[in-house]
Amino acid sequence: MQEKKDGYRNSLSYNQDLHPGALMINIGGVENTLKEEERTAKMLATAIRRVLNRHPN
């Protein structure tokens, strides 16, 4: 990621440029309840665990 002349990184990067394997995941929004977001986070965690168990490295 290139720096701007004022020394700041591009404001559209959201820090995912700090590591080549970085991933940013947003769960829910203002229209969702906390319960819905927690349910989604659990499902996402299950999916990530399954992928990592298949590909441990």
Residue frames as qw, qx, qy, qz and C-alpha x, y, z in Angstrom:
[[0.000, 0.891, 0.455, 0.000, 0.00, 0.00, 0.00],
 [0.417, 0.375, -0.015, 0.828, 1.39, 3.35, -0.95],
 [0.225, -0.589, -0.452, 0.631, 1.31, 6.24, 1.46],
 [0.226, 0.899, 0.308, 0.216, -0.22, 9.55, 0.50],
 [0.390, 0.585, -0.195, 0.684, 1.91, 12.67, 0.53],
 [0.388, -0.694, 0.197, -0.573, 0.63, 13.55, 4.01],
 [0.025, 0.389, -0.869, 0.304, 1.93, 10.19, 5.35],
 [0.644, 0.022, 0.543, -0.538, -1.44, 8.53, 5.88],
 [0.230, 0.052, 0.925, 0.298, -2.49, 5.29, 4.23],
 [0.291, -0.215, -0.565, -0.742, -5.44, 5.16, 1.88],
 [0.416, -0.106, 0.481, -0.764, -8.59, 5.60, 3.97],
 [0.821, 0.111, -0.202, -0.521, -10.32, 2.81, 2.01],
 [0.467, 0.338, -0.813, 0.082, -7.93, 0.07, 3.18],
 [0.767, -0.482, -0.007, -0.424, -9.43, -0.56, 6.67],
 [0.409, -0.632, 0.652, -0.095, -6.10, -2.15, 7.74],
 [0.951, 0.132, 0.274, -0.051, -6.47, -5.26, 5.56],
 [0.597, 0.729, -0.287, 0.170, -3.31, -4.12, 3.78],
 [0.330, -0.755, 0.530, -0.199, -1.25, -4.87, 6.90],
 [0.479, -0.251, 0.840, 0.046, -0.98, -8.59, 6.11],
 [0.285, 0.205, -0.683, -0.641, -1.42, -10.42, 2.79],
 [0.268, -0.235, -0.929, -0.098, -3.78, -12.96, 4.39],
 [0.127, 0.179, 0.493, -0.842, -5.91, -10.42, 6.25],
 [0.161, -0.439, -0.762, -0.448, -9.66, -10.64, 5.98],
 [0.181, 0.019, 0.372, -0.910, -12.22, -8.18, 7.30],
 [0.214, -0.398, -0.854, -0.258, -15.69, -9.50, 8.00],
 [0.280, -0.145, 0.221, -0.923, -18.59, -7.28, 9.01],
 [0.168, -0.330, -0.929, 0.017, -21.45, -8.98, 10.79],
 [0.078, -0.732, -0.642, 0.211, -24.81, -7.29, 10.93],
 [0.157, 0.366, 0.141, 0.906, -25.76, -3.67, 10.82],
 [0.202, -0.088, 0.340, -0.914, -28.06, -1.16, 12.44],
 [0.695, -0.071, -0.237, -0.675, -31.13, -3.16, 11.38],
 [0.712, -0.006, -0.702, 0.035, -29.94, -6.40, 13.06],
 [0.672, -0.692, 0.063, -0.254, -30.39, -7.45, 16.65],
 [0.159, -0.660, 0.723, -0.127, -27.50, -8.56, 18.82],
 [0.763, -0.045, 0.617, -0.185, -29.01, -12.05, 18.90],
 [0.797, 0.595, 0.089, -0.054, -28.97, -12.22, 15.08],
 [0.289, 0.821, -0.479, 0.111, -25.36, -11.04, 14.99],
 [0.441, -0.485, 0.732, -0.186, -24.30, -13.58, 17.62],
 [0.860, 0.207, 0.447, -0.132, -26.00, -16.39, 15.68],
 [0.658, 0.740, -0.134, 0.030, -24.20, -15.29, 12.52],
 [0.018, -0.771, 0.619, -0.149, -20.85, -15.13, 14.34],
 [0.675, -0.247, 0.677, -0.158, -21.32, -18.70, 15.61],
 [0.853, 0.445, 0.269, -0.042, -22.14, -19.98, 12.12],
 [0.425, 0.839, -0.327, 0.095, -19.13, -18.14, 10.70],
 [0.312, -0.641, 0.684, -0.155, -16.87, -19.56, 13.42],
 [0.830, 0.026, 0.548, -0.104, -18.09, -23.08, 12.58],
 [0.752, 0.656, 0.051, 0.038, -17.35, -22.55, 8.88],
 [0.162, 0.842, -0.493, 0.148, -13.88, -21.15, 9.60],
 [0.570, -0.444, 0.674, -0.151, -13.10, -24.04, 11.96],
 [0.884, 0.256, 0.389, -0.047, -14.11, -26.58, 9.29],
 [0.595, 0.778, -0.166, 0.115, -11.91, -24.94, 6.67],
 [0.070, -0.777, 0.593, -0.199, -8.92, -24.70, 9.03],
 [0.748, -0.250, 0.599, -0.140, -9.31, -28.35, 10.05],
 [0.863, 0.453, 0.218, 0.048, -9.12, -29.36, 6.38],
 [0.576, 0.646, -0.139, 0.481, -6.12, -27.11, 5.71],
 [0.659, -0.671, -0.188, 0.283, -4.08, -26.91, 8.95],
 [0.532, -0.201, 0.136, 0.811, -1.20, -25.04, 7.35]]
